[in-house]
Amino acid sequence: MSVLVARTGRQQQRYQDGYRLLAGCIPFKYRDSEEGSGVLSEKIVEVLMITSNSGPGLLFPKGGWENDETVEEAATREALEEAGVRGDLMHLLGDYYFTSKTLQDESSPAGLCKATMYALFVKEELDLSEADECCRHSWMKKALKEGFSGWLADGMMSTMKDRNNLHSPTNIDKP
């Protein structure tokens, strides 16, 4: 296990030709699909996306590529910091150019960005103790420790009703 401290600020940020350089990935894993009789039929690819407080919609983990790391190290760091997953970079997907309204600064006043993106095969997701150490905000740490861990210890009973309110709370499938 490793302790993770999210990087902040842009003192180490890389720029090139007026573009802020970013690194990111599309985290993915496989899951087996089952037919009605419980027979495995095919592998399903699942991708992991995250949310951001900068606007609506889902995103892939990405962030600034800094001077003290390779672009590959930056991409894997962002996967851990933003999505809580570790894995192997499998393929360079390419460089993608965009303009950001929220990433404007003196080195890129127009908000020009170049994101180098990879496919990342997820091999590990943070366990509870790692998630606890990585929580950025104290209230999130409290929700994880007191709320989620307590619910987990109590048997993971669902207290939510389905959309049609057809049944009472039940246990969910446990890993």
C-alpha positions in Angstrom: 0.0 0.0 0.0 1.2 3.5 -0.7 0.1 6.8 0.7 -1.1 9.2 -1.9 -1.1 13.0 -1.6 -2.8 14.7 -4.5 -0.7 17.3 -6.2 -1.9 20.9 -6.2 -0.8 24.1 -7.9 0.9 24.6 -11.2 4.5 25.3 -10.2 5.7 22.1 -11.9 3.2 22.2 -14.8 4.5 21.5 -18.3 3.6 23.8 -21.3 4.5 23.6 -24.9 3.7 26.2 -27.7 1.0 27.8 -25.5 -0.7 24.5 -24.6 -1.0 23.2 -21.1 0.1 19.5 -21.3 -2.2 17.0 -19.6 -2.0 13.3 -19.2 -4.9 10.9 -18.7 -6.4 7.5 -19.4 -9.5 5.6 -20.1 -9.6 3.0 -17.3 -11.2 -0.3 -18.3 -11.7 -3.8 -17.1 -13.5 -6.9 -18.3 -16.5 -8.6 -16.7 -18.1 -11.9 -17.8 -21.7 -11.7 -19.0 -24.0 -14.5 -18.0 -26.9 -15.9 -20.0 -30.1 -16.8 -18.3 -28.8 -20.3 -17.2 -25.7 -18.8 -15.5 -23.5 -19.9 -18.4 -20.7 -17.4 -19.2 -21.1 -16.1 -22.8 -18.8 -13.3 -23.5 -16.5 -10.7 -21.9 -18.0 -7.2 -21.5 -15.7 -4.2 -21.4 -16.4 -1.7 -18.7 -14.9 1.8 -18.6 -14.6 4.0 -15.5 -15.6 7.6 -15.7 -15.6 10.3 -12.9 -17.5 13.4 -12.1 -16.1 16.9 -11.6 -17.4 20.0 -9.9 -16.4 22.0 -12.9 -19.5 21.1 -14.8 -22.0 18.4 -15.8 -21.3 15.1 -17.4 -18.8 12.4 -16.9 -15.0 12.5 -17.5 -12.0 10.3 -17.8 -9.2 10.9 -15.2 -6.7 13.4 -16.5 -4.6 16.3 -15.2 -1.5 18.2 -15.5 1.7 16.6 -16.6 4.5 17.9 -14.3 8.2 18.4 -14.9 9.4 15.7 -12.5 7.5 12.8 -14.2 7.0 11.1 -17.5 3.7 11.4 -19.3 3.1 7.8 -18.5 3.7 8.4 -14.8 1.3 11.4 -14.9 -1.4 9.3 -16.5 -1.2 6.5 -13.9 -1.0 9.1 -11.1 -4.2 10.8 -12.3 -6.0 7.4 -12.5 -5.1 6.8 -8.8 -5.8 10.4 -7.6 -9.0 10.9 -9.5 -10.5 7.5 -9.9 -8.9 5.4 -7.2 -7.6 2.7 -9.5 -4.2 1.3 -10.4 -3.4 -0.6 -13.5 -1.2 -1.1 -16.5 -1.0 1.3 -19.4 -1.8 -0.8 -22.5 -1.9 1.6 -25.4 -1.3 5.2 -26.3 -4.6 6.5 -27.7 -3.2 9.7 -28.9 -3.0 13.5 -28.3 -6.3 15.4 -28.0 -6.5 19.1 -28.3 -9.2 21.3 -26.6 -9.8 24.7 -25.1 -10.7 24.9 -21.4 -12.6 27.7 -19.8 -11.4 26.7 -16.4 -7.7 26.0 -17.1 -6.7 29.5 -18.3 -3.5 30.9 -16.8 -0.6 33.2 -17.7 1.2 30.4 -19.6 -2.0 29.6 -21.6 -4.3 32.6 -21.5 -6.6 31.1 -24.2 -6.9 27.8 -22.1 -5.3 25.7 -24.9 -4.7 22.1 -23.7 -3.2 19.0 -25.2 -4.1 15.7 -23.4 -2.1 12.6 -24.0 -4.5 9.7 -23.4 -3.8 6.0 -22.7 -5.9 2.9 -22.2 -5.3 1.7 -18.7 -6.3 -1.9 -17.7 -7.5 -1.7 -14.2 -5.8 -4.3 -12.0 -6.6 -2.9 -8.6 -9.1 -0.6 -6.9 -8.5 1.1 -3.6 -9.5 -0.9 -0.6 -11.1 0.9 2.4 -7.9 1.6 4.3 -6.3 3.2 1.2 -9.4 5.1 0.3 -9.5 6.4 3.9 -5.9 7.7 3.6 -6.6 9.3 0.2 -9.7 11.2 1.1 -9.1 14.8 0.4 -11.8 16.2 2.7 -12.4 15.4 6.4 -16.1 15.1 5.9 -15.6 12.5 3.1 -13.2 10.6 5.5 -15.9 10.7 8.1 -18.6 9.5 5.7 -16.3 6.6 4.7 -15.3 5.6 8.2 -18.6 6.1 10.0 -21.2 5.9 7.3 -20.0 3.4 4.8 -17.9 1.2 7.0 -20.8 1.0 9.5 -23.2 0.1 6.8 -20.8 -2.5 5.5 -20.4 -4.0 9.0 -24.1 -4.1 9.5 -24.5 -6.4 6.4 -25.0 -4.0 3.6 -28.8 -3.9 3.9 -30.3 -1.8 1.2 -32.7 0.9 2.5 -33.5 2.2 -0.9 -36.7 1.1 -2.7 -36.7 0.4 -6.4 -38.2 2.8 -8.9 -41.6 1.2 -8.7 -41.6 0.9 -4.9 -42.4 -2.8 -5.3 -40.3 -4.3 -2.5 -38.8 -3.5 0.9 -35.1 -3.3 1.7 -33.0 -6.4 0.9 -29.4 -7.4 1.1 -27.4 -6.5 -2.0 -25.1 -9.0 -3.8 -21.8 -9.0 -1.9 -18.5 -9.6 -3.5 
